[in-house]
Amino acid sequence: MKHLLHFLSLSMMLSCTVALPEFQTAKSLEAGKHSFAAGGFSGRGLNASTGGIAVYNYGITDQLDLTTGLSLSRLNIQQDNLKYSALIGPKWSTKSGNWALSIPAGAVVLNTFNDVNTGPTYVLTPTLYKSWGYGNPNLTYTFFFRTEGAYNEIRGRWLTAIGGYSQRIETDRLIHYISVSGSSSGPLYGLYFGYGLSLNRE
């Protein structure tokens, strides 16, 4: 029983950025434009966490963005902890804006209070996006598929996959993002929900 609890605890702490929601679509920004969105997320599952995230995108060209994400969260376990993550990378979009590929890289630090911490985990998270609409310019639907390769000096290497759906809803004053995603990679499974607001007009 002790070994099982240790295994489950380790599985939860192997979770890095898979729970992060998507507050963007496949379409890139125009060159020189920027967007900033922030919101919260929560998950249910072994690698579940609850927290907040801020996402910044900058249009380098009409088909290339620089994407940045910062998050602060807590694993949903009894032990006190905080998880910090920082990701940055390019996103290439097709001319139609229906498909995109982003490759953010960065680090995740899990601070488990009253326990030995394992230092930063370095991650690479290639993500494929497919966006579309049905004639309503205020609604954009996006499917995304993310793989996360991670390396920690103590725990080694691992790979996680996650699929999800997000919706961009534009109103007269605000742009809303709703994100739902899930992972079924071995013990690191879970279901995640996110909601965000654009803090500027794109």
C-alpha positions as CSV (number, residue, x, y, z in Angstrom):
1,M,0.0,0.0,0.0
2,K,2.9,2.4,0.9
3,H,4.4,1.7,-2.6
4,L,1.1,2.4,-4.3
5,L,0.7,5.7,-2.5
6,H,4.3,6.7,-3.4
7,F,3.6,5.8,-7.1
8,L,0.4,7.8,-7.2
9,S,2.1,10.8,-5.5
10,L,5.0,10.6,-8.0
11,S,2.5,10.3,-10.9
12,M,0.8,13.5,-9.8
13,M,4.1,15.4,-9.5
14,L,5.2,14.3,-13.0
15,S,2.3,16.5,-14.3
16,C,3.7,19.6,-15.8
17,T,1.7,21.8,-18.2
18,V,-0.8,19.4,-19.7
19,A,-3.7,21.1,-17.8
20,L,-3.1,24.5,-19.3
21,P,-6.0,25.8,-21.3
22,E,-5.8,27.4,-24.8
23,F,-6.8,31.1,-25.1
24,Q,-6.0,31.4,-28.8
25,T,-7.1,30.1,-32.2
26,A,-5.1,28.8,-35.1
27,K,-5.1,32.2,-36.8
28,S,-2.1,34.4,-36.3
29,L,-2.1,38.1,-35.5
30,E,-1.3,40.7,-38.0
31,A,2.4,41.8,-38.0
32,G,3.0,44.2,-35.1
33,K,-0.3,43.4,-33.3
34,H,-0.5,41.8,-29.9
35,S,-3.0,40.1,-27.7
36,F,-3.2,39.4,-23.9
37,A,-5.6,37.0,-22.2
38,A,-5.8,35.8,-18.6
39,G,-8.0,33.3,-16.8
40,G,-8.3,30.3,-14.6
41,F,-8.3,26.6,-14.9
42,S,-9.0,23.5,-12.9
43,G,-8.7,19.7,-13.4
44,R,-10.0,16.4,-12.2
45,G,-7.7,13.4,-12.2
46,L,-4.3,12.2,-10.9
47,N,-2.4,15.1,-12.4
48,A,-5.1,17.8,-11.7
49,S,-4.2,21.3,-10.6
50,T,-6.1,24.5,-10.1
51,G,-4.7,28.0,-10.9
52,G,-4.4,30.9,-13.2
53,I,-2.6,31.7,-16.5
54,A,-1.7,34.7,-18.5
55,V,-1.0,34.4,-22.3
56,Y,0.6,37.0,-24.5
57,N,0.9,36.7,-28.3
58,Y,2.8,39.1,-30.6
59,G,2.5,39.0,-34.4
60,I,6.0,38.9,-35.9
61,T,4.5,38.4,-39.4
62,D,1.0,37.8,-40.6
63,Q,1.6,34.0,-40.3
64,L,4.1,33.9,-37.4
65,D,3.4,34.7,-33.7
66,L,5.5,34.7,-30.6
67,T,3.5,33.1,-27.8
68,T,4.2,33.4,-24.1
69,G,2.4,31.8,-21.2
70,L,2.9,32.2,-17.4
71,S,0.9,30.2,-14.9
72,L,0.7,29.7,-11.1
73,S,-1.3,26.7,-9.8
74,R,-1.6,24.2,-7.1
75,L,-1.8,20.4,-7.4
76,N,-5.2,19.2,-6.0
77,I,-3.6,17.1,-3.2
78,Q,-3.5,17.6,0.6
79,Q,0.2,18.3,0.7
80,D,0.9,22.1,0.4
81,N,2.5,22.9,-2.9
82,L,2.7,25.6,-5.6
83,K,3.6,25.0,-9.3
84,Y,5.0,27.7,-11.5
85,S,5.4,27.4,-15.3
86,A,6.8,29.7,-18.0
87,L,6.6,28.9,-21.7
88,I,7.7,30.8,-24.9
89,G,7.9,29.8,-28.5
90,P,6.7,30.4,-32.1
91,K,3.4,29.7,-33.7
92,W,3.1,29.2,-37.5
93,S,-0.3,29.5,-39.2
94,T,-1.5,28.7,-42.7
95,K,-2.7,31.6,-44.9
96,S,-6.3,30.6,-44.3
97,G,-5.8,30.7,-40.5
98,N,-7.4,27.3,-40.1
99,W,-4.3,25.4,-39.1
100,A,-1.4,26.2,-36.9
101,L,1.6,24.6,-35.2
102,S,3.2,26.1,-32.0
103,I,6.3,24.9,-30.3
104,P,6.6,26.5,-26.8
105,A,9.4,25.5,-24.6
106,G,10.1,26.4,-21.0
107,A,10.3,25.2,-17.4
108,V,8.0,24.1,-14.6
109,V,8.9,24.3,-11.0
110,L,6.9,22.4,-8.4
111,N,7.5,23.6,-4.8
112,T,6.3,21.0,-2.4
113,F,6.4,22.5,1.1
114,N,7.8,20.3,3.9
115,D,9.3,18.0,1.3
116,V,12.3,17.6,-0.9
117,N,11.9,19.5,-4.1
118,T,13.3,18.2,-7.4
119,G,14.2,21.4,-9.1
120,P,13.0,22.6,-12.5
121,T,11.5,20.3,-15.1
122,Y,12.2,21.4,-18.7
123,V,9.4,21.0,-21.2
124,L,8.8,21.1,-25.0
125,T,5.1,21.2,-26.0
126,P,4.4,21.1,-29.7
127,T,0.7,21.8,-30.3
128,L,-1.4,21.4,-33.4
129,Y,-4.5,23.6,-33.9
130,K,-7.5,23.3,-36.2
131,S,-9.9,26.3,-36.1
132,W,-13.1,26.9,-38.0
133,G,-16.4,28.9,-37.9
134,Y,-19.9,28.4,-39.3
135,G,-20.6,31.8,-40.7
136,N,-20.8,33.7,-37.4
137,P,-17.6,35.9,-37.2
138,N,-18.1,36.2,-33.4
139,L,-17.6,32.4,-32.8
140,T,-14.4,30.4,-33.5
141,Y,-14.1,26.7,-32.7
142,T,-10.7,25.1,-32.2
143,F,-9.5,21.6,-31.7
144,F,-5.9,21.2,-30.4
145,F,-3.6,18.3,-29.8
146,R,-0.5,18.7,-27.6
147,T,2.4,16.5,-26.8
148,E,4.6,17.3,-23.9
149,G,8.2,16.1,-23.6
150,A,9.7,16.7,-20.2
151,Y,13.0,16.2,-18.5
152,N,13.9,16.4,-14.8
153,E,17.4,15.8,-13.5
154,I,16.0,13.5,-10.8
155,R,12.9,11.9,-12.3
156,G,14.3,11.5,-15.8
157,R,12.3,11.9,-19.1
158,W,8.6,11.3,-20.0
159,L,6.1,12.1,-22.7
160,T,2.4,13.1,-22.2
161,A,-0.3,13.7,-24.8
162,I,-3.5,15.8,-24.5
163,G,-6.3,16.7,-26.8
164,G,-8.8,19.5,-26.3
165,Y,-11.4,21.9,-27.6
166,S,-11.7,25.6,-27.1
167,Q,-14.2,28.3,-28.2
168,R,-13.6,32.0,-28.8
169,I,-16.7,34.1,-28.2
170,E,-16.5,37.7,-29.2
171,T,-19.1,40.2,-27.7
172,D,-19.4,43.9,-28.1
173,R,-17.0,44.5,-25.2
174,L,-15.1,41.3,-24.4
175,I,-13.6,38.3,-26.0
176,H,-14.2,35.1,-24.0
177,Y,-12.4,31.8,-24.2
178,I,-13.7,28.4,-23.0
179,S,-11.4,25.5,-23.0
180,V,-11.9,21.8,-22.3
181,S,-9.2,19.2,-22.6
182,G,-8.3,15.7,-21.5
183,S,-5.4,13.3,-21.1
184,S,-5.3,9.5,-21.0
185,S,-1.5,8.9,-20.9
186,G,-1.2,6.0,-18.4
187,P,-1.6,7.1,-14.9
188,L,-1.4,10.8,-15.9
189,Y,-5.1,11.1,-16.9
190,G,-7.5,13.9,-16.3
191,L,-10.1,16.3,-17.5
192,Y,-9.5,20.0,-17.4
193,F,-11.6,23.2,-17.8
194,G,-10.5,26.7,-18.4
195,Y,-12.0,30.1,-18.8
196,G,-10.3,33.3,-19.9
197,L,-10.9,36.8,-21.1
198,S,-9.0,38.8,-23.7
199,L,-7.7,42.0,-22.1
200,N,-7.4,43.9,-25.4
201,R,-9.2,43.8,-28.7
202,E,-7.1,41.7,-31.1
